[in-house]
Structure formats: structure tokens, C-alpha cells
């Protein structure tokens, strides 16, 4: 029988990551970051992920997706139950895997990044229905989270949301740090990226980074931009939408607003591209309706890019006093606030660099090490 060492000396930690075929790249990088950060802080760390045995995840079509459920929810929990016995603690890196908690032992903990999908399944976002399979899965996730003994929430809002859904365990709020080296780059690199994506070297632009989820409010982004184009200060500005290919409703909105080639679709941009786009932009325009954290805010601030974001938590928490806050659903009002704040954007960008230091990797990893040693 294995004798458990003094947990204060060199704890053995098993991290649980995500199923690779699902291509949840930000969560995979997050798990890798935790592994490396804890290993540097005198933990013995192993990271496991559900193995692809018969499923195909997102690259296997509908059949592969359902077979992937066998890998994730039938085969992997049995493996985890056996492995967990050999560790002082198990930490699950993504709340969407909360269903593994009953198999992870009594010393398990989990990071909760957001509860948007859970709230959607509960019908809390009118106009954005969730299908039956999604409701069943999110109900299972919520039921598992409610029984969690220890949870790290990435923002105060996420912690409050979870408690509002019936969880009452031991918690800590530990923000996210960047999982890529975002920093301000030189003018030559900015110009090179601008040219590659169809902007002139001296052309001013706003940038938005995000996917097509309803809460990213991309139609709101282009609508606010259309209002800004009516003003003298922003009349020559273009807008870069970096992220996924445009869905039909966004294409229709751009056409209806008469934006034509004033909006550039930057699909498949690398982290290097996005870093350069942040570095050269007038501002990040990020008026999300909901977020669990809001990584682009921190990315942009780290590059010295002024941030314009929604006046809603957790964006107000993450951005601190280093952003221009707008009502994401009042397009004309948001544009008015932005124009009024425009003379101070350079100052906002400078404050953002300082604010981002609150979330540097060493600080965040120290907080995780303290949380895991306290048990």
C-alpha cells in the first residue's frame, strides 16, 4: 500500500484536462500552464486527458461526437477513479468536466471558468434556446458542480453565479493569466500584419477578437462601429473582426449597415497576428453581453492597446480602471461615450499595461499553489 507523503512537503497533484478531439485549445493551454506552473513550485504534477479510443470529437462528425461521449463519459471516469488513488489531490482544469468529480476522490477540486452554458440550459437567456442534449449535459454539469467541495472561480462574478445556483463549498477567486506572450511589438511588425490583412500602413483601425457565440455581440460590434463612422474622429477608421468566419446574420448586418469593405474579416489569425493587431489598434472594441472572464481585455492591455468594453461584470473587474465602459446594447450611446473618451485613449492604454500586471503568470500560479496546499 502506498504511503501518502506529507502534503506540505511535495504534494502529488493529478490535473485533468480536456478531450483532445474537441479542440478546446484555450483550455488545453490552460491545463499545460497549470502543470508547468505547479511543477515549478515543488509539486509533483501529472496531467491526463480523456483518451481518444472510439470517438472523433468535433472532427468526426455527428457520429464521432456521440462516440466521443463514450470516451469521455464511460471509459475515462473508470480510468480516473483508479489513477486518483495514487495522488494527494486531483484538480479538474475545466468546469465542463465537472462530471468527473465523483471519480476523482474526496480531495478533488475544479476551476470554474464561466456558467454561460449552464445558465443557457436553464433558460436564462431568452431568444437563445438550448437543445435537449445540451440541457441534459448542462444539468449534469451543474449537479456535479453543486457537490464540489472546493472550486476556483476565475472571477468574482463566476463565484457569485455559482453560489446563486446552489453551490456552498470552499472557494477561491483566482483570475486567469495569459497563456501566450502578449506584449507590444514594433511598428515594422504592425505594418507587416496590417498589409497582410488588407490595411494601408497608416490606416487607423479598431479591432475585435472573439467567436460567433451570441454573447460575443459581434452584431453589436459592427453596429457601434457604424455609429462611430458618423463622427469626424472615427470617419476614416476601419474595423477588424479577428476570429471565426462570419455567420449569415453577421454578413447581413454588415450589408444592412452599409459598411462594405470598412470591416475586415480576419479569419484564422495567429497569436502573432493578433498581438500585432492589438499593438497598432486605436482600441479593442469588446462589448460582450456575457463573459466568464474576458481574455481579450487582458491580452489587449498587455499590448498597450486601449480597451473599450461592456459596463458589466466580470469585464469591469478584469479591466479595472483601465478601460472605457459602454452599454453594449445601446449602440448610439456607446459611440457617444467612445468619442468623448477618445482624447484619453492613450492614457487608457498606459493604465491597461499596469492593470494587466495584476494577472501575471507568477502571481496566478502562486495563488494556485497556495490554494492546493491549503487542503
C-alpha positions, 0 to 999 in steps of 0.5 A: 500500500502506498504511503501518502507523503506529507502534503506540505512537503511535495504534494502529488497533484493529478490535473485533468484536462480536456478531450483532445478531439474537441479542440478546446485549445484555450483550455488545453493551454490552460491545463499545460500552464497549470502543470508547468506552473505547479511543477515549478513550485515543488509539486509533483504534477501529472496531467491526463486527458480523456483518451481518444479510443472510439470517438472523433470529437468535433472532427468526426462528425455527428457520429464521432461526437456521440462516440466521443461521449463514450470516451469521455463519459464511460471509459475515462471516469473508470480510468480516473477513479483508479489513477486518483488513488495514487495522488494527494489531490486531483484538480479538474482544469475545466468546469465542463468536466465537472462530471468527473468529480465523483471519480476523482476522490474526496480531495478533488477540486475544479476551476470554474471558468464561466456558467454561460452554458449552464445558465443557457440550459436553464433558460436564462437567456431568452431568444437563445434556446438550448437543445435537449442534449445540451440541457441534459449535459448542462444539468449534469454539469451543474449537479456535479458542480453543486457537490464540489467541495472546493472550486476556483472561480476565475472571477468574482462574478463566476463565484457569485453565479455559482453560489446563486445556483446552489453551490456552498463549498470552499472557494477561491477567486483566482483570475486567469493569466495569459497563456501566450506572450502578449506584449507590444511589438514594433511598428515594422511588425504592425505594418507587416500584419496590417498589409497582410490583412488588407490595411494601408500602413497608416490606416487607423483601425479598431479591432475585435477578437472573439467567436460567433457565440451570441454573447460575443455581440459581434452584431453589436460590434459592427453596429457601434462601429457604424455609429462611430463612422458618423463622427469626424474622429472615427470617419476614416477608421476601419474595423477588424473582426479577428476570429471565426468566419462570419455567420449569415446574420453577421454578413447581413448586418454588415450589408444592412449597415452599409459598411462594405469593405470598412470591416475586415474579416480576419479569419484564422489569425495567429497569436502573432497576428493578433498581438500585432493587431492589438499593438497598432489598434486605436482600441479593442472594441469588446462589448460582450453581453456575457463573459466568464472572464474576458481574455481579450481585455487582458491580452489587449492591455498587455499590448498597450492597446486601449480597451473599450468594453461592456459596463458589466461584470466580470469585464469591469473587474478584469479591466479595472480602471483601465478601460472605457465602459459602454452599454453594449446594447445601446449602440448610439450611446456607446459611440457617444461615450467612445468619442468623448473618451477618445482624447484619453485613449492613450492614457487608457492604454498606459493604465491597461499595461499596469492593470494587466500586471495584476494577472501575471503568470507568477502571481496566478500560479502562486495563488494556485499553489497556495490554494492546493496546499491549503487542503 
